[in-house]
Amino acid sequence: MIRVVVADDQPLLRAGFATLIGSAPDLCVVGEAGHGDDVLALVRATPVDVVLMDIRMPGMDGLETTRRITADPRLAAVRVLVLTTFEIDEYVFAALRGGASGFLGKSADPADLLDAVRIVHRGEALLTPAATRSLIARYLARPERADPPDTARLAALTDREREILAVVATGLTNDEIADRLTLSPHTVKTHVNRTMAKLGAHDRAQLVVIAYETGLVRPGRA
């Protein structure tokens, strides 16, 4: 059973999401909250697998709440699925950068929402690496984005891990990377997992974010 916390500041929407999630035989709602502080209290006190997180909440918003959850080693198993009406690059990028495992608009079909919860619970990125790459490329290519690449983050990686990180950013699966680099899929998986551990990434979507932010991969050159 996948244990879900529903976080949304609108009671009717929150109740609707909770009812929908509770209707699935493999999902259950273990808590609801309308404020970021309450969400943190819930996930620290109750076993939780996935938080369905609204971005816009009074006080501490969903982005900051996501950052605090993913930064807490005690909550390493908790996945965050961001749900919002603000389907624009800036919010998606901020959510992924903050540690979210996926992003879904509130206009999504009910079946898609339930599947999204299952996907992030499995430890997969809801947004495919290719879609994430496209989004990050657009965001970082904006003229106002003048921050220099944070190359120091890559210092802990081996040459092979850097190579694989760059290929992950192109959206290839482990099997496809194995074919390209003439490695076994198991070896690629091992390198990907070690890279995620060294970089503090929860899933492949965040590896793509890091690949761009560090300048390892540049917009339009992946």
C-alpha atoms as an extended CHARMM CRD file, in Angstrom:
* protein
*
       222  EXT
         1         1  MET       CA              0.0000000000        0.0000000000        0.0000000000  PROA      1               0.0000000000
         2         2  ILE       CA              1.3810000000        3.4050000000       -1.0230000000  PROA      2               0.0000000000
         3         3  ARG       CA              0.9010000000        5.9640000000        1.7570000000  PROA      3               0.0000000000
         4         4  VAL       CA              0.1060000000        9.4720000000        0.5300000000  PROA      4               0.0000000000
         5         5  VAL       CA             -0.1260000000       12.9000000000        2.1530000000  PROA      5               0.0000000000
         6         6  VAL       CA             -2.2530000000       15.4590000000        0.2830000000  PROA      6               0.0000000000
         7         7  ALA       CA             -1.0580000000       19.0620000000        0.6720000000  PROA      7               0.0000000000
         8         8  ASP       CA             -3.2790000000       21.8210000000       -0.7280000000  PROA      8               0.0000000000
         9         9  ASP       CA             -4.5550000000       25.0210000000        0.8680000000  PROA      9               0.0000000000
        10        10  GLN       CA             -8.0160000000       24.6900000000       -0.7140000000  PROA      10              0.0000000000
        11        11  PRO       CA            -10.1440000000       22.3150000000        1.4210000000  PROA      11              0.0000000000
        12        12  LEU       CA            -12.4680000000       21.2440000000       -1.3840000000  PROA      12              0.0000000000
        13        13  LEU       CA             -9.6120000000       20.4060000000       -3.7400000000  PROA      13              0.0000000000
        14        14  ARG       CA             -7.7380000000       18.6530000000       -0.9580000000  PROA      14              0.0000000000
        15        15  ALA       CA            -10.7980000000       16.5470000000       -0.1310000000  PROA      15              0.0000000000
        16        16  GLY       CA            -11.3030000000       15.7160000000       -3.8040000000  PROA      16              0.0000000000
        17        17  PHE       CA             -7.7220000000       14.5470000000       -4.2440000000  PROA      17              0.0000000000
        18        18  ALA       CA             -7.9360000000       12.5250000000       -1.0390000000  PROA      18              0.0000000000
        19        19  THR       CA            -11.1490000000       10.8360000000       -2.1720000000  PROA      19              0.0000000000
        20        20  LEU       CA             -9.6530000000       10.0110000000       -5.5710000000  PROA      20              0.0000000000
        21        21  ILE       CA             -6.4720000000        8.5710000000       -4.0820000000  PROA      21              0.0000000000
        22        22  GLY       CA             -8.4360000000        6.6150000000       -1.4940000000  PROA      22              0.0000000000
        23        23  SER       CA            -10.4790000000        5.0000000000       -4.2700000000  PROA      23              0.0000000000
        24        24  ALA       CA             -7.4260000000        3.1810000000       -5.6300000000  PROA      24              0.0000000000
        25        25  PRO       CA             -6.8650000000       -0.2490000000       -4.0490000000  PROA      25              0.0000000000
        26        26  ASP       CA             -3.0890000000        0.2200000000       -3.8060000000  PROA      26              0.0000000000
        27        27  LEU       CA             -3.1120000000        3.7810000000       -2.4280000000  PROA      27              0.0000000000
        28        28  CYS       CA             -4.2020000000        5.2860000000        0.8720000000  PROA      28              0.0000000000
        29        29  VAL       CA             -4.2410000000        8.8000000000        2.3160000000  PROA      29              0.0000000000
        30        30  VAL       CA             -2.4790000000        8.9820000000        5.6830000000  PROA      30              0.0000000000
        31        31  GLY       CA             -2.7910000000       12.7290000000        6.1550000000  PROA      31              0.0000000000
        32        32  GLU       CA             -3.9340000000       16.0680000000        4.7350000000  PROA      32              0.0000000000
        33        33  ALA       CA             -2.4910000000       19.5510000000        5.2200000000  PROA      33              0.0000000000
        34        34  GLY       CA             -3.0120000000       23.0910000000        3.9640000000  PROA      34              0.0000000000
        35        35  HSD       CA              0.2590000000       24.6360000000        5.1420000000  PROA      35              0.0000000000
        36        36  GLY       CA              3.8950000000       23.7100000000        4.6140000000  PROA      36              0.0000000000
        37        37  ASP       CA              4.6190000000       23.5050000000        8.3430000000  PROA      37              0.0000000000
        38        38  ASP       CA              1.7890000000       21.0080000000        8.7550000000  PROA      38              0.0000000000
        39        39  VAL       CA              3.1150000000       18.9270000000        5.8660000000  PROA      39              0.0000000000
        40        40  LEU       CA              6.5440000000       18.7090000000        7.4860000000  PROA      40              0.0000000000
        41        41  ALA       CA              5.0010000000       17.7280000000       10.8080000000  PROA      41              0.0000000000
        42        42  LEU       CA              3.0140000000       14.9690000000        9.1010000000  PROA      42              0.0000000000
        43        43  VAL       CA              5.8990000000       13.4110000000        7.2000000000  PROA      43              0.0000000000
        44        44  ARG       CA              8.0900000000       13.4920000000       10.2980000000  PROA      44              0.0000000000
        45        45  ALA       CA              5.4770000000       11.8370000000       12.4950000000  PROA      45              0.0000000000
        46        46  THR       CA              3.8020000000        9.4180000000       10.0690000000  PROA      46              0.0000000000
        47        47  PRO       CA              5.2290000000        6.8320000000        7.6620000000  PROA      47              0.0000000000
        48        48  VAL       CA              4.7220000000        8.4370000000        4.2380000000  PROA      48              0.0000000000
        49        49  ASP       CA              5.7320000000        7.3150000000        0.7590000000  PROA      49              0.0000000000
        50        50  VAL       CA              4.5230000000       10.1710000000       -1.4620000000  PROA      50              0.0000000000
        51        51  VAL       CA              3.5000000000       13.7730000000       -0.8170000000  PROA      51              0.0000000000
        52        52  LEU       CA              1.1050000000       15.2930000000       -3.3380000000  PROA      52              0.0000000000
        53        53  MET       CA              2.3230000000       18.8680000000       -2.9920000000  PROA      53              0.0000000000
        54        54  ASP       CA              0.6150000000       22.0830000000       -4.0390000000  PROA      54              0.0000000000
        55        55  ILE       CA              3.0720000000       24.8600000000       -4.9180000000  PROA      55              0.0000000000
        56        56  ARG       CA              0.9850000000       27.8020000000       -3.7040000000  PROA      56              0.0000000000
        57        57  MET       CA              0.2530000000       27.5290000000        0.0160000000  PROA      57              0.0000000000
        58        58  PRO       CA              0.1690000000       30.3000000000        2.6430000000  PROA      58              0.0000000000
        59        59  GLY       CA              3.2610000000       30.6680000000        4.7910000000  PROA      59              0.0000000000
        60        60  MET       CA              5.8580000000       28.1450000000        3.6620000000  PROA      60              0.0000000000
        61        61  ASP       CA              4.9730000000       27.2550000000        0.0800000000  PROA      61              0.0000000000
        62        62  GLY       CA              5.2390000000       23.8820000000       -1.6020000000  PROA      62              0.0000000000
        63        63  LEU       CA              8.6380000000       24.5620000000       -3.1370000000  PROA      63              0.0000000000
        64        64  GLU       CA             10.2860000000       25.3630000000        0.1860000000  PROA      64              0.0000000000
        65        65  THR       CA              8.4740000000       22.4590000000        1.8550000000  PROA      65              0.0000000000
        66        66  THR       CA              9.7910000000       20.1600000000       -0.8690000000  PROA      66              0.0000000000
        67        67  ARG       CA             13.3380000000       21.4040000000       -0.3210000000  PROA      67              0.0000000000
        68        68  ARG       CA             13.1000000000       20.7370000000        3.4100000000  PROA      68              0.0000000000
        69        69  ILE       CA             11.7290000000       17.2430000000        2.9310000000  PROA      69              0.0000000000
        70        70  THR       CA             14.3580000000       16.1870000000        0.4060000000  PROA      70              0.0000000000
        71        71  ALA       CA             17.1700000000       17.7540000000        2.4540000000  PROA      71              0.0000000000
        72        72  ASP       CA             16.2800000000       15.7330000000        5.5640000000  PROA      72              0.0000000000
        73        73  PRO       CA             18.1600000000       12.3830000000        5.6290000000  PROA      73              0.0000000000
        74        74  ARG       CA             15.4300000000       10.9380000000        7.8580000000  PROA      74              0.0000000000
        75        75  LEU       CA             12.9340000000       11.4940000000        5.0290000000  PROA      75              0.0000000000
        76        76  ALA       CA             15.0720000000       10.0600000000        2.2420000000  PROA      76              0.0000000000
        77        77  ALA       CA             12.3710000000        7.5790000000        1.2330000000  PROA      77              0.0000000000
        78        78  VAL       CA              9.6720000000       10.2430000000        0.8450000000  PROA      78              0.0000000000
        79        79  ARG       CA              8.9230000000       11.2510000000       -2.7460000000  PROA      79              0.0000000000
        80        80  VAL       CA              7.3170000000       14.5580000000       -3.6760000000  PROA      80              0.0000000000
        81        81  LEU       CA              4.9090000000       14.9500000000       -6.5740000000  PROA      81              0.0000000000
        82        82  VAL       CA              4.2090000000       18.6240000000       -7.2380000000  PROA      82              0.0000000000
        83        83  LEU       CA              0.6730000000       19.4330000000       -8.3340000000  PROA      83              0.0000000000
        84        84  THR       CA             -0.1350000000       22.9490000000       -9.4840000000  PROA      84              0.0000000000
        85        85  THR       CA             -2.0940000000       25.1290000000      -11.8720000000  PROA      85              0.0000000000
        86        86  PHE       CA              1.0730000000       27.0720000000      -12.7010000000  PROA      86              0.0000000000
        87        87  GLU       CA              2.3360000000       25.0040000000      -15.6170000000  PROA      87              0.0000000000
        88        88  ILE       CA              5.2670000000       27.2160000000      -16.5760000000  PROA      88              0.0000000000
        89        89  ASP       CA              8.9660000000       26.5180000000      -16.8380000000  PROA      89              0.0000000000
        90        90  GLU       CA             10.0170000000       28.5190000000      -13.7760000000  PROA      90              0.0000000000
        91        91  TYR       CA              7.8540000000       26.5470000000      -11.3560000000  PROA      91              0.0000000000
        92        92  VAL       CA              8.6560000000       23.1730000000      -12.8940000000  PROA      92              0.0000000000
        93        93  PHE       CA             12.3660000000       23.9000000000      -12.8060000000  PROA      93              0.0000000000
        94        94  ALA       CA             12.2150000000       25.1530000000       -9.2110000000  PROA      94              0.0000000000
        95        95  ALA       CA             10.2960000000       22.0360000000       -8.1620000000  PROA      95              0.0000000000
        96        96  LEU       CA             12.8100000000       19.6770000000       -9.7570000000  PROA      96              0.0000000000
        97        97  ARG       CA             15.7410000000       21.6860000000       -8.4670000000  PROA      97              0.0000000000
        98        98  GLY       CA             14.2280000000       21.4890000000       -4.9800000000  PROA      98              0.0000000000
        99        99  GLY       CA             14.1300000000       17.7050000000       -5.1080000000  PROA      99              0.0000000000
       100       100  ALA       CA             10.6640000000       16.9000000000       -6.4530000000  PROA      100             0.0000000000
       101       101  SER       CA             10.3860000000       13.6450000000       -8.3560000000  PROA      101             0.0000000000
       102       102  GLY       CA              7.7410000000       14.9240000000      -10.7240000000  PROA      102             0.0000000000
       103       103  PHE       CA              5.3030000000       17.6060000000      -11.7400000000  PROA      103             0.0000000000
       104       104  LEU       CA              1.6600000000       17.3850000000      -12.7510000000  PROA      104             0.0000000000
       105       105  GLY       CA             -0.9080000000       20.0430000000      -13.6330000000  PROA      105             0.0000000000
       106       106  LYS       CA             -4.1750000000       20.1200000000      -11.7010000000  PROA      106             0.0000000000
       107       107  SER       CA             -5.9820000000       19.7120000000      -15.0070000000  PROA      107             0.0000000000
       108       108  ALA       CA             -4.5890000000       16.1770000000      -15.3790000000  PROA      108             0.0000000000
       109       109  ASP       CA             -6.9700000000       13.2650000000      -15.7360000000  PROA      109             0.0000000000
       110       110  PRO       CA             -7.7060000000       11.3460000000      -12.5030000000  PROA      110             0.0000000000
       111       111  ALA       CA             -6.1170000000        8.1770000000      -13.8850000000  PROA      111             0.0000000000
       112       112  ASP       CA             -2.9450000000       10.1130000000      -14.7620000000  PROA      112             0.0000000000
       113       113  LEU       CA             -2.7130000000       11.4730000000      -11.2270000000  PROA      113             0.0000000000
       114       114  LEU       CA             -2.9830000000        8.0010000000       -9.7110000000  PROA      114             0.0000000000
       115       115  ASP       CA             -0.3750000000        6.6620000000      -12.1180000000  PROA      115             0.0000000000
       116       116  ALA       CA              1.8910000000        9.6060000000      -11.2680000000  PROA      116             0.0000000000
       117       117  VAL       CA              1.8010000000        8.6870000000       -7.5810000000  PROA      117             0.0000000000
       118       118  ARG       CA              2.7700000000        5.1150000000       -8.4400000000  PROA      118             0.0000000000
       119       119  ILE       CA              5.5900000000        6.2220000000      -10.7320000000  PROA      119             0.0000000000
       120       120  VAL       CA              7.2920000000        8.4910000000       -8.2130000000  PROA      120             0.0000000000
       121       121  HSD       CA              6.8290000000        5.8650000000       -5.4880000000  PROA      121             0.0000000000
       122       122  ARG       CA              8.8810000000        3.4470000000       -7.6060000000  PROA      122             0.0000000000
       123       123  GLY       CA             11.7000000000        5.9750000000       -7.5250000000  PROA      123             0.0000000000
       124       124  GLU       CA             11.2890000000        6.9870000000      -11.1360000000  PROA      124             0.0000000000
       125       125  ALA       CA             11.0680000000       10.5260000000      -12.4690000000  PROA      125             0.0000000000
       126       126  LEU       CA              7.5550000000       11.4310000000      -13.5230000000  PROA      126             0.0000000000
       127       127  LEU       CA              8.8970000000       13.7430000000      -16.1990000000  PROA      127             0.0000000000
       128       128  THR       CA             10.9700000000       11.7940000000      -18.6690000000  PROA      128             0.0000000000
       129       129  PRO       CA             14.6230000000       12.8440000000      -18.8380000000  PROA      129             0.0000000000
       130       130  ALA       CA             14.0590000000       14.0420000000      -22.4110000000  PROA      130             0.0000000000
       131       131  ALA       CA             11.1480000000       16.2670000000      -21.3980000000  PROA      131             0.0000000000
       132       132  THR       CA             13.0770000000       17.5260000000      -18.3900000000  PROA      132             0.0000000000
       133       133  ARG       CA             16.0950000000       18.2760000000      -20.5690000000  PROA      133             0.0000000000
       134       134  SER       CA             13.9580000000       20.3350000000      -22.9320000000  PROA      134             0.0000000000
       135       135  LEU       CA             12.4210000000       22.2920000000      -20.0710000000  PROA      135             0.0000000000
       136       136  ILE       CA             15.7570000000       23.0200000000      -18.3970000000  PROA      136             0.0000000000
       137       137  ALA       CA             17.3620000000       23.9890000000      -21.6880000000  PROA      137             0.0000000000
       138       138  ARG       CA             14.6210000000       26.5700000000      -22.2580000000  PROA      138             0.0000000000
       139       139  TYR       CA             14.8860000000       27.8830000000      -18.7190000000  PROA      139             0.0000000000
       140       140  LEU       CA             18.6550000000       28.1890000000      -18.5790000000  PROA      140             0.0000000000
       141       141  ALA       CA             18.7900000000       29.7360000000      -22.0480000000  PROA      141             0.0000000000
       142       142  ARG       CA             16.8520000000       32.7960000000      -20.8780000000  PROA      142             0.0000000000
       143       143  PRO       CA             18.8560000000       36.0210000000      -21.1480000000  PROA      143             0.0000000000
       144       144  GLU       CA             18.3480000000       36.8130000000      -17.4550000000  PROA      144             0.0000000000
       145       145  ARG       CA             19.9680000000       33.5010000000      -16.4570000000  PROA      145             0.0000000000
       146       146  ALA       CA             23.5410000000       34.7650000000      -16.1660000000  PROA      146             0.0000000000
       147       147  ASP       CA             24.7760000000       32.6520000000      -13.2350000000  PROA      147             0.0000000000
       148       148  PRO       CA             28.0980000000       30.8920000000      -13.9720000000  PROA      148             0.0000000000
       149       149  PRO       CA             28.0050000000       27.0800000000      -14.0810000000  PROA      149             0.0000000000
       150       150  ASP       CA             28.5430000000       25.3970000000      -10.6980000000  PROA      150             0.0000000000
       151       151  THR       CA             31.3300000000       23.1200000000      -11.9060000000  PROA      151             0.0000000000
       152       152  ALA       CA             32.5510000000       22.3170000000       -8.3790000000  PROA      152             0.0000000000
       153       153  ARG       CA             29.6390000000       19.9110000000       -7.8950000000  PROA      153             0.0000000000
       154       154  LEU       CA             31.2270000000       17.4970000000      -10.3520000000  PROA      154             0.0000000000
       155       155  ALA       CA             34.5400000000       17.2240000000       -8.4890000000  PROA      155             0.0000000000
       156       156  ALA       CA             33.5480000000       14.0040000000       -6.7170000000  PROA      156             0.0000000000
       157       157  LEU       CA             32.6950000000       12.1720000000       -9.9390000000  PROA      157             0.0000000000
       158       158  THR       CA             35.0060000000        9.8760000000      -11.8420000000  PROA      158             0.0000000000
       159       159  ASP       CA             35.5590000000       10.4530000000      -15.5570000000  PROA      159             0.0000000000
       160       160  ARG       CA             33.2060000000        7.5750000000      -16.3560000000  PROA      160             0.0000000000
       161       161  GLU       CA             30.5140000000        8.9630000000      -14.0630000000  PROA      161             0.0000000000
       162       162  ARG       CA             30.7680000000       12.3500000000      -15.7600000000  PROA      162             0.0000000000
       163       163  GLU       CA             30.4680000000       10.6760000000      -19.1160000000  PROA      163             0.0000000000
       164       164  ILE       CA             27.3780000000        8.7720000000      -18.0420000000  PROA      164             0.0000000000
       165       165  LEU       CA             25.8410000000       11.8640000000      -16.4410000000  PROA      165             0.0000000000
       166       166  ALA       CA             26.1850000000       13.7000000000      -19.7440000000  PROA      166             0.0000000000
       167       167  VAL       CA             24.4750000000       10.8650000000      -21.5770000000  PROA      167             0.0000000000
       168       168  VAL       CA             21.6920000000       10.6400000000      -18.9800000000  PROA      168             0.0000000000
       169       169  ALA       CA             20.9920000000       14.2950000000      -19.7840000000  PROA      169             0.0000000000
       170       170  THR       CA             20.2080000000       13.3190000000      -23.3810000000  PROA      170             0.0000000000
       171       171  GLY       CA             17.2530000000       11.2670000000      -22.1600000000  PROA      171             0.0000000000
       172       172  LEU       CA             18.5900000000        7.7890000000      -22.8650000000  PROA      172             0.0000000000
       173       173  THR       CA             17.6070000000        4.7850000000      -20.7410000000  PROA      173             0.0000000000
       174       174  ASN       CA             20.2020000000        2.5890000000      -19.0340000000  PROA      174             0.0000000000
       175       175  ASP       CA             19.9410000000        0.0230000000      -21.8270000000  PROA      175             0.0000000000
       176       176  GLU       CA             20.4470000000        2.7070000000      -24.4740000000  PROA      176             0.0000000000
       177       177  ILE       CA             23.4180000000        4.1370000000      -22.5840000000  PROA      177             0.0000000000
       178       178  ALA       CA             24.8900000000        0.6340000000      -22.3300000000  PROA      178             0.0000000000
       179       179  ASP       CA             24.6380000000        0.2230000000      -26.1030000000  PROA      179             0.0000000000
       180       180  ARG       CA             26.2020000000        3.6250000000      -26.7620000000  PROA      180             0.0000000000
       181       181  LEU       CA             29.1310000000        3.1520000000      -24.3720000000  PROA      181             0.0000000000
       182       182  THR       CA             29.5530000000       -0.6100000000      -24.8870000000  PROA      182             0.0000000000
       183       183  LEU       CA             28.8510000000       -1.4390000000      -21.2510000000  PROA      183             0.0000000000
       184       184  SER       CA             26.4670000000       -3.8230000000      -19.5600000000  PROA      184             0.0000000000
       185       185  PRO       CA             23.1390000000       -2.3800000000      -18.3390000000  PROA      185             0.0000000000
       186       186  HSD       CA             24.0840000000       -3.4590000000      -14.8100000000  PROA      186             0.0000000000
       187       187  THR       CA             27.3240000000       -1.4700000000      -14.9920000000  PROA      187             0.0000000000
       188       188  VAL       CA             25.4710000000        1.6010000000      -16.2350000000  PROA      188             0.0000000000
       189       189  LYS       CA             22.8910000000        1.2640000000      -13.4510000000  PROA      189             0.0000000000
       190       190  THR       CA             25.7050000000        1.0490000000      -10.8940000000  PROA      190             0.0000000000
       191       191  HSD       CA             27.3540000000        4.1950000000      -12.2610000000  PROA      191             0.0000000000
       192       192  VAL       CA             24.0200000000        6.0650000000      -12.3520000000  PROA      192             0.0000000000
       193       193  ASN       CA             23.2400000000        5.1020000000       -8.7610000000  PROA      193             0.0000000000
       194       194  ARG       CA             26.7100000000        6.1400000000       -7.5720000000  PROA      194             0.0000000000
       195       195  THR       CA             26.3900000000        9.4390000000       -9.4250000000  PROA      195             0.0000000000
       196       196  MET       CA             23.0120000000       10.1230000000       -7.8220000000  PROA      196             0.0000000000
       197       197  ALA       CA             24.4460000000        9.3400000000       -4.3860000000  PROA      197             0.0000000000
       198       198  LYS       CA             27.4690000000       11.5940000000       -4.8550000000  PROA      198             0.0000000000
       199       199  LEU       CA             25.3720000000       14.4780000000       -6.1820000000  PROA      199             0.0000000000
       200       200  GLY       CA             22.5030000000       14.0730000000       -3.7220000000  PROA      200             0.0000000000
       201       201  ALA       CA             20.0000000000       13.4860000000       -6.5330000000  PROA      201             0.0000000000
       202       202  HSD       CA             16.7960000000       11.5570000000       -5.8690000000  PROA      202             0.0000000000
       203       203  ASP       CA             16.2210000000       10.4450000000       -9.4470000000  PROA      203             0.0000000000
       204       204  ARG       CA             17.2630000000       10.8860000000      -13.0640000000  PROA      204             0.0000000000
       205       205  ALA       CA             15.2790000000       14.0830000000      -13.5560000000  PROA      205             0.0000000000
       206       206  GLN       CA             17.4780000000       15.8060000000      -10.9900000000  PROA      206             0.0000000000
       207       207  LEU       CA             20.5880000000       14.4230000000      -12.6660000000  PROA      207             0.0000000000
       208       208  VAL       CA             19.4970000000       16.2690000000      -15.7900000000  PROA      208             0.0000000000
       209       209  VAL       CA             19.1030000000       19.4790000000      -13.7790000000  PROA      209             0.0000000000
       210       210  ILE       CA             22.6330000000       19.0780000000      -12.3920000000  PROA      210             0.0000000000
       211       211  ALA       CA             24.1080000000       18.2800000000      -15.7970000000  PROA      211             0.0000000000
       212       212  TYR       CA             22.8690000000       21.6330000000      -17.0820000000  PROA      212             0.0000000000
       213       213  GLU       CA             23.5400000000       23.7010000000      -13.9630000000  PROA      213             0.0000000000
       214       214  THR       CA             27.1580000000       22.5680000000      -13.8300000000  PROA      214             0.0000000000
       215       215  GLY       CA             27.7040000000       23.3010000000      -17.5030000000  PROA      215             0.0000000000
       216       216  LEU       CA             28.4910000000       19.6440000000      -18.2720000000  PROA      216             0.0000000000
       217       217  VAL       CA             25.7170000000       19.8390000000      -20.8440000000  PROA      217             0.0000000000
       218       218  ARG       CA             24.6820000000       23.1340000000      -22.4190000000  PROA      218             0.0000000000
       219       219  PRO       CA             21.3080000000       24.1480000000      -23.9010000000  PROA      219             0.0000000000
       220       220  GLY       CA             21.0900000000       23.0490000000      -27.5050000000  PROA      220             0.0000000000
       221       221  ARG       CA             24.1660000000       20.8170000000      -27.2510000000  PROA      221             0.0000000000
       222       222  ALA       CA             22.8550000000       17.7260000000      -25.4810000000  PROA      222             0.0000000000
